[in-house]
Structures are given as structure tokens and as C-alpha cells.
């Protein structure tokens, strides 16, 4: 698996990066995803992937693309091709491409802090398999979702995705994290620490995380003993136990960090936060909070992939997972191009180009090129009346 065009752009870039190059780079990635296709069809994967790419960058559906273009196959043909995707092979390819792109800018060797995240995509309709979706708090008019577990690292001030795994209905969070970390272990660097949100406050999951690296995460405050330890006015280090007397019992170092809201989100007064601080037992609670905040500061920008996710009503979890994978791949490409090709070298690092945004610059740039190549049919609604027949419009 290789990306010759991306390698050329990264190592010997032209003076300017064009929208046409952005489109070609995106397609180069997507065409590495195996798709069997329809026997006897005169099409090839490139033609299908162009439609998928246009749907992703415009956050529209396959039907929305095929009905508004003159040089694309019809919706049924495209969807028939997409239904030939095999979930294991497709998921492996997406993860392999993520790794290939990430390692163009990541140093080999050494050690890194890895962040784990769970993401929910609301689901409307009836799934093919009731076990394929998860329940979440009501959002967008539904409590059903497809859930994904991801791993990323913060490099050059931006998140690079290392791995993504779906979380099926029967999966525990520990199962999903174990699969994701197995993919992370294939990278040529060691994981020195894992940052995760409150989802980690689970004895079984803590055990899985600790097998790879010391985890750091905020704790939930439902337990009486924990609430008492957090009801203080000065920071300190202590210990606490979760799942006491049960199979997955874990005793963890607890950092209680006491600060002040100072008007943050309209709040005032004392703010108390507890962190499970494995591997940071010799640090102060404030230092533990600083370590964890590396993750929280980047969390919102990490979900930019949603801006490049094609819309669909299909119940196929394979196709839905494919669309999510496409979104992550496009975000990864944008991050790498932004840092390696467009950022201006300066003392102490590189100045990232603020104008090269994910949506308005990258995605819309690809969109404009594809609209020309796919024969986008622009239509504008008229008033149906025009000028009165006797109006002197000077055209006679």
C-alpha cells in the first residue's frame, strides 16, 4: 500500500497547492479501499469513489450527487457497488491508510501520549440487525446511534487519527478499546500514556488500558467515599477503589485538583476535579490536570470529520462505517497537508495557515473541482412569469 502522489506533494511541493491536487490526493487514498464491484460492469472503483467523495465533501447523499450530475452512474449502480464492500477488509484498509498518512509527519520510535475517544452518530430508521446500534441520550430526535472508538495523538498542535473501530451493540467499551489499542501497537513508537474521558471509569476498561500504558482520566463522583474525598478546599493526592470486592476491582491513584471557576461558563466559586492518575503519582494534582487538559483542548477540533460525512438512509452498517472512515481520512489528509506543505517554517516551529480551513478551503475546494468534472447541473428557480408581453425591454 502506497500513496505516490501524496509522497510527491509532501517532499517536492509546487509553489501553490491547487484544488485539483487536493481532489487527486483524496481520490488516491480512497482508491486503496478494496471494493469488488459488479460483475460485468463497465465502471471502475475510481468512478464510484468520485461520487462518494463528492457526497462527503458536500455532506450530501449519493442520490443528491447522481441526480444533479450528468457524467455519473445512477444511484442504484453506485449503491450496488458500495454493497460489495466487505466490512473487515474495508476497515483494515481505512486503518492502514490512516497509519500511512499519519506516519508521513510522525517521528518513528520514541514514545507518545495516545488519546482514546468514543463518538456517537445518531441513527434514524430500522437497522438490518438490532444488535448493531447502541443507545444514547436523546439527540436529534433519536436515542439510537452507531458508536465508534478512536485513538489519536496530538502532533504539531493537531490531532492525527491512529485507529478507528466500530462499537457494535454487544460490545463492551473494554472490547472496543482493546481492538483499537491492538491497532495502535502496530505503530513504530511506544505508548507512554493514555488520556481518555470519564468513559474509562469502569473496572474492566481500566484493566485493558493498564495493559498498554498508564491511563489518566476524570472520575465520576457517584460513590460516597469518592464524594467525601472531593469535598475539600485544597488539592492533594490519595487513592480510591472502583468495583471493590468484584472481579474487576481496581485501586487507582486519585488526584484531587481544587481551583476556582472564575466566571468560566458563568460559574463562580470552588471547582473540584478528581483524576485517576496512573503513572503520575509523583506529580501534583495541578500537574495531573495540565497533562489531561492536553486532550480536552483538542477534543472539539477532533470531530471535524463530521463535516465530511456523506448522508445516507441505508441500514447497512458497512456502508455507514465506510462513510465515517472517509470522513476521518479526509480530515487526516487536511491536517498533514496543512502542517507539512502549507505551514511556514519559523523559529520554534511552523506557523499554520489560518486560511486553509477544513470546510471552506479544503472540502469546498475539492467540491468545486468535482462539480466541473462530474457535470454538475445548476438549476435556478424562475418566477414563472417574466416580464409582461407588452413591456418595452429593448430586445426587439
Order of alpha helices (4+ residues) and beta strands (2+ residues): alpha-alpha-alpha-alpha-alpha-alpha-beta-beta-beta-beta-alpha-beta-alpha-beta-alpha-beta-beta-beta-alpha-alpha-alpha-beta-beta-alpha
